[in-house]
């Protein structure tokens, strides 16, 4: 990927990463490495511990997630993150806005003759 493509992917990822994390927590609590693994399953969403843990701390401070320490079968206890009612509401708001935003961007990227940029 060229430098511009990497910069574009990075900026897009920054814009949606917190909502992807909230979506991953929708069904059950998860710990940080688990979230990194699930994000990495989609290559453009691959991120680092240096990004995910500050993001999780911010989501906690903002009331979107709660945490709980749980014993680990190997190693020290793990901090699990769970979606709160406020986090669920933020995710629902994003899910409602995303298709409109995506369609708007697609509108501008699509050439009137049917070609894409």
C-alpha positions as a Markdown table, in Angstrom:
| # | Residue | x | y | z |
|---|---|---|---|---|
| 1 | Unk | 0.0 | 0.0 | 0.0 |
| 2 | Unk | 1.4 | 3.4 | -0.9 |
| 3 | Unk | 1.9 | 6.2 | 1.7 |
| 4 | Unk | -1.3 | 8.0 | 0.8 |
| 5 | Unk | -3.3 | 4.7 | 1.0 |
| 6 | Unk | -1.8 | 4.0 | 4.4 |
| 7 | Unk | -2.7 | 7.4 | 5.7 |
| 8 | Unk | -6.3 | 7.2 | 4.4 |
| 9 | Unk | -6.8 | 3.8 | 6.0 |
| 10 | Unk | -5.3 | 5.0 | 9.3 |
| 11 | Unk | -7.6 | 8.1 | 9.4 |
| 12 | Unk | -10.7 | 6.0 | 8.5 |
| 13 | Unk | -9.8 | 3.4 | 11.2 |
| 14 | Unk | -9.4 | 6.2 | 13.8 |
| 15 | Unk | -12.8 | 7.5 | 13.0 |
| 16 | Unk | -14.7 | 4.2 | 13.5 |
| 17 | Unk | -12.5 | 2.1 | 15.8 |
| 18 | Unk | -14.3 | 3.0 | 19.0 |
| 19 | Unk | -17.6 | 2.0 | 17.5 |
| 20 | Unk | -16.2 | -1.3 | 16.2 |
| 21 | Unk | -14.9 | -2.0 | 19.8 |
| 22 | Unk | -18.4 | -1.2 | 21.2 |
| 23 | Unk | -19.9 | -3.6 | 18.6 |
| 24 | Unk | -17.5 | -6.3 | 19.6 |
| 25 | Unk | -18.7 | -5.9 | 23.2 |
| 26 | Unk | -22.4 | -6.0 | 22.3 |
| 27 | Unk | -22.9 | -9.7 | 23.1 |
| 28 | Unk | -20.4 | -10.3 | 25.9 |
| 29 | Unk | -17.5 | -8.8 | 27.9 |
| 30 | Unk | -14.0 | -9.2 | 26.4 |
| 31 | Unk | -10.5 | -8.4 | 27.4 |
| 32 | Unk | -8.0 | -6.3 | 25.5 |
| 33 | Unk | -6.0 | -9.0 | 23.6 |
| 34 | Unk | -9.3 | -10.6 | 22.6 |
| 35 | Unk | -10.5 | -7.3 | 21.1 |
| 36 | Unk | -7.2 | -6.9 | 19.2 |
| 37 | Unk | -7.5 | -10.4 | 17.8 |
| 38 | Unk | -11.0 | -9.9 | 16.6 |
| 39 | Unk | -10.2 | -6.5 | 15.1 |
| 40 | Unk | -7.2 | -8.0 | 13.3 |
| 41 | Unk | -9.4 | -10.6 | 11.6 |
| 42 | Unk | -10.3 | -7.7 | 9.3 |
| 43 | Unk | -7.0 | -6.4 | 8.0 |
| 44 | Unk | -7.9 | -2.7 | 7.7 |
| 45 | Unk | -9.0 | -2.7 | 11.4 |
| 46 | Unk | -5.7 | -4.1 | 12.7 |
| 47 | Unk | -4.4 | -1.9 | 15.5 |
| 48 | Unk | -2.0 | -2.1 | 18.4 |
| 49 | Unk | -2.0 | -2.4 | 22.2 |
| 50 | Unk | -0.8 | 1.2 | 22.2 |
| 51 | Unk | -4.0 | 2.3 | 20.5 |
| 52 | Unk | -6.6 | -0.1 | 22.0 |
| 53 | Unk | -5.8 | 0.3 | 25.7 |
| 54 | Unk | -5.9 | 4.2 | 25.7 |
| 55 | Unk | -9.2 | 3.9 | 23.7 |
| 56 | Unk | -10.6 | 1.4 | 26.3 |
| 57 | Unk | -9.6 | 3.8 | 29.1 |
| 58 | Unk | -11.3 | 6.7 | 27.4 |
| 59 | Unk | -14.5 | 4.6 | 26.8 |
| 60 | Unk | -14.5 | 3.7 | 30.5 |
| 61 | Unk | -14.1 | 7.3 | 31.6 |
| 62 | Unk | -16.9 | 8.4 | 29.2 |
| 63 | Unk | -19.2 | 5.7 | 30.7 |
| 64 | Unk | -19.5 | 3.6 | 27.6 |
| 65 | Unk | -17.9 | 0.5 | 29.1 |
| 66 | Unk | -17.4 | -0.9 | 32.6 |
| 67 | Unk | -14.5 | -3.2 | 33.7 |
| 68 | Unk | -14.1 | -6.2 | 35.8 |
| 69 | Unk | -11.0 | -8.2 | 36.8 |
| 70 | Unk | -11.3 | -11.9 | 36.3 |
| 71 | Unk | -8.9 | -14.7 | 37.1 |
| 72 | Unk | -7.0 | -16.0 | 34.1 |
| 73 | Unk | -6.3 | -19.7 | 33.5 |
| 74 | Unk | -2.7 | -18.6 | 32.7 |
| 75 | Unk | -1.0 | -15.6 | 34.0 |
| 76 | Unk | -2.4 | -12.6 | 35.9 |
| 77 | Unk | -6.0 | -11.6 | 36.1 |
| 78 | Unk | -7.5 | -10.1 | 33.0 |
| 79 | Unk | -9.5 | -6.8 | 32.8 |
| 80 | Unk | -12.8 | -7.5 | 30.9 |
| 81 | Unk | -14.7 | -4.7 | 29.3 |
| 82 | Unk | -18.5 | -4.7 | 29.1 |
| 83 | Unk | -20.9 | -2.4 | 27.3 |
| 84 | Unk | -23.0 | -0.1 | 29.5 |
| 85 | Unk | -26.4 | 1.3 | 28.6 |
| 86 | Unk | -24.7 | 4.5 | 27.5 |
| 87 | Unk | -22.3 | 2.5 | 25.3 |
| 88 | Unk | -25.3 | 0.6 | 23.8 |
| 89 | Unk | -27.0 | 3.9 | 23.0 |
| 90 | Unk | -23.8 | 5.3 | 21.4 |
| 91 | Unk | -23.5 | 2.2 | 19.3 |
| 92 | Unk | -27.1 | 2.5 | 18.2 |
| 93 | Unk | -26.7 | 6.1 | 17.3 |
| 94 | Unk | -23.6 | 5.3 | 15.2 |
| 95 | Unk | -25.4 | 2.3 | 13.6 |
| 96 | Unk | -28.2 | 4.7 | 12.6 |
| 97 | Unk | -25.8 | 7.3 | 11.2 |
| 98 | Unk | -23.3 | 5.0 | 9.4 |
| 99 | Unk | -25.4 | 4.0 | 6.4 |
| 100 | Unk | -26.3 | 7.6 | 5.6 |
| 101 | Unk | -22.7 | 8.6 | 6.0 |
| 102 | Unk | -21.4 | 5.7 | 3.9 |
| 103 | Unk | -24.0 | 6.4 | 1.2 |
| 104 | Unk | -23.0 | 10.1 | 1.1 |
| 105 | Unk | -19.3 | 9.2 | 0.7 |
| 106 | Unk | -20.2 | 6.6 | -2.0 |
| 107 | Unk | -22.2 | 9.3 | -3.8 |
| 108 | Unk | -19.2 | 11.6 | -4.1 |
| 109 | Unk | -16.8 | 8.8 | -5.0 |
| 110 | Unk | -19.0 | 7.4 | -7.8 |
| 111 | Unk | -18.5 | 9.0 | -11.2 |
| 112 | Unk | -21.7 | 10.0 | -12.9 |
| 113 | Unk | -20.8 | 7.7 | -15.8 |
| 114 | Unk | -20.7 | 4.8 | -13.4 |
| 115 | Unk | -16.9 | 4.6 | -12.9 |
| 116 | Unk | -15.4 | 4.8 | -9.4 |
| 117 | Unk | -12.5 | 7.0 | -8.4 |
